[in-house]
């Protein structure tokens, strides 16, 4: 009983936090979304697409104070040892990303990294027992992190803009990602930089198996979430190896 009350209290606390930051309707939506998931695992993912002609120029013009580059393996290894970098918790994820051919880009203040993100173009694992595939003309934004001392400066938006320009110069149309609909702060962050909604993907789990449906707009970008295999056959994935 105490555990149940504790979970209820935690969810109410989170809903109140969302209400303070995003407004009353957003908090109610978040609470409803979480309540549904306590009964039936169900998720709605928003496909987000960024192309260079839609980018907010404010973030591109702000990059003059920060260096931008693709991190080398040595830099990634060193960053993984820094407890404040967030990379140390992602050792399994980093290993899989490098094996997948993904690249890690970062913004620097001098030689100190301020913000970084992982990007790739092959089907990749998401937080759950699913992998995301998409149109090969886009790079998939997998994960981003900003150091605590640099938060509030919207560096993630600046980084996405720089990465989008970089890949557009190399023949890609832009960036693509998927965000759960109740992750309102992440959605706002992506809309600010110029991402546009590219359809939705609905995911339902029944009897240990995931079922997904991509709407017409999502299919336009080849955006799909597919189950790796039946959960009964592989069990739960090690969530510590995937980004939070």
N, C-alpha and C positions, 0 to 999 in steps of 0.2 A: 504493500500500500504506500509505504514511504517513497519507494522508487517511482511509482506512478505519479504521486503528488509532486515529486521532484522534477519529473519530466514536464508535467503540466506547467509548473512554475517557470521552468527554463524557457519553454516555448512562449509563454505570456510575456516574459521579460524581453525576449528577442523581438516579439511583435511590437511591444512598446518602444523599443529602440528604433525599429523601422518607422514607426509612426512619427517619432521625433525628427528623424532625419529625412524621411520621404513623404510624410503626410498620413492622415488617418486612413484614407482608402487603401494606400499601399500596405499599411500595417494589417488591415483586415484581410487583404488578399493574401499576404504572406501567411497569416494564421490559418486561413482556409486551406491554402495549399499544403501546409504541413499537416493539418488534421486529416486531409484526404490520404496523404501518404502513410499515415499510421494505420489506415485500413487496407488500402491497396497501393502498392508501389506504382506511382504514376507521375510522369514528368512531362513538362512542356518545354522544349528548347527553342530559343529564338536563334535563327541563323542570321549572322551579321556579316555584311560585306563592305569592304572599303576599297574604293578606286581613287586614283590620284586626282581626278577632276572634281571629286566631291569632298576633298580634305579641307578642313578648317585651316586657313592660312596662318591663323594666330599661332598655332603650335609649330608650324614649319618655321616661322620667323623667330621663334623662341629658342631654336636649337643652337644659336651662335655661342651661347655660354657653355655648351657641353660638347665634348668629343663623342664621336659615334664610330663604332667598329664592330666587326664580328669577332667574338672571343675565340682564342685558340685553345686547344685542349689543355695546355699547361695552365692557362688562366682559369679555365673551368675547374680544374683539379684544385687549384689554390682557393678558389671561391668556395668549393665544397667543404673546405676545412674551416671556413669562417662561420661560427655559430649564428651570426647576425644576418648572414646572406640569404637564409632560407634554402640554399642549395644543399646543405648538409642533410636535410630531411628528405631529399629527392634523389638519393643515390641510385635506387633502382630505376627511377624515371630518367635520370641523366644517362645511365647506361643504355637504356632502351632507345632514348632519343638519338644518341650518337650512333648506335647501330642502325637506326632508321635513316640516318643521313640528315637529321634536323640540324639547324644552325642556331646558335645563341648569340644575339646581338645585345649590345649594351650602350648606355650613355655614361660618360666619364666626366668627372671634375678633376682635371689634372690626370693623375694615374689611379685615382680612386673611383671605383664603379658606383654609380648612383642608382641605376635601374637596369634591369635586363629582361629579356623575353626569349622564348623558344619558338621557332617557326619551322615548318616542314611542308612537304607536298605529298607524302605517302599516307595511306590509311594509318591512323594512330589511336591508341587506347585513350579513352576518356576516364572520368572518375569511376565509372561503374564497369561492369563486365560487357562493355560495348566498345566498338571502334568507330571512328568517324572517317568517312570517305567523302570526297568532293571533286569538283571539276579541277583537272590538273593545271588549268590556267591561273589558279589562285594558290597562294601560300596559306597554310593553316596556322593561325596563331594559337599555340598550344597552352602557353603559360607565361605569366609575367609577374615580376616582383620588384618593388622599390624599397631601397634601404630606409630604415626608420628615420634617419636624420634628414631625408630628402622628400618625405611624404608631404602631401599638400601642395606640391609644386606642379602637379599634373604631368610628371615626367613620363608616365606610361603612355599618355596621349602623344607626347612628343616622339617617343620611341616608335610607336606604331606608325606615325607619319613618316619618319625617316626610313623605316624598314619598307614601307609601301613604295616609297620613291625608289629605293634601292632595287627592289624586285621588278618594278615597272620598267626600269632601265635595262633589265635583263630578260625582257620578253613576257613577264607575267602581267595579268590584269590588276592584281592587287592582293588584298588579304581577305580571309574568311575565317569565321570562328562560330562556335555555338555556345550560348549562355542560357542557363535555366531561367525561365521567365520570372521567378521570384527573386532572382539576384539583381535587384533594382539598381544598386550602386554600380555594379559592373556594366549594366545596360546604359546608364547615364554616362559613364566614362567613355564608352565606345561611341555613343551618339555625339558626344562633344567633339571628338576628333573627326567625325564625318562618316562613320559607319552608317549604313542604311539597313533596314530590316529586309532580309532575304528569304522570308518564309518561316515556317515552323515545323518542328519534328515532334511527334507525340510518341511517348514510350510508355508501355504498360508491361508489368511483370505478372504472369500467372503461372502457378505450378512450376516455379523454378525456371521459367523461360521468358525471355524478353520478346516483345512484339513492338515494332515501330512502324510509324507511317509518316512520310514526308509529304507535305502539301505541294501544290503545283509550283509555287514560287521557289520552294526549297529544291524541288527536283530540277528546276531551271539551272541551278548551280551544282547539280549532282550531289547535293548534301543529303547524306544518309547516316543513320546510326544503326549498326547491326550488332547482334549478339555474337560474341566470339564462339561460343558453343553452349550447350545446355549447362546450367549451373550445377545440376545434379552430377555432371560428369567431371567438372573441374573444381567445384566448391567456390568459395569467395576468393577474389583476388586479394593479394597483399596490398591493402590500401596505402600503406606507408611508402610504397614505391611510386605512387601517383600524386600529382599536384593537388593541394587542397582546394 
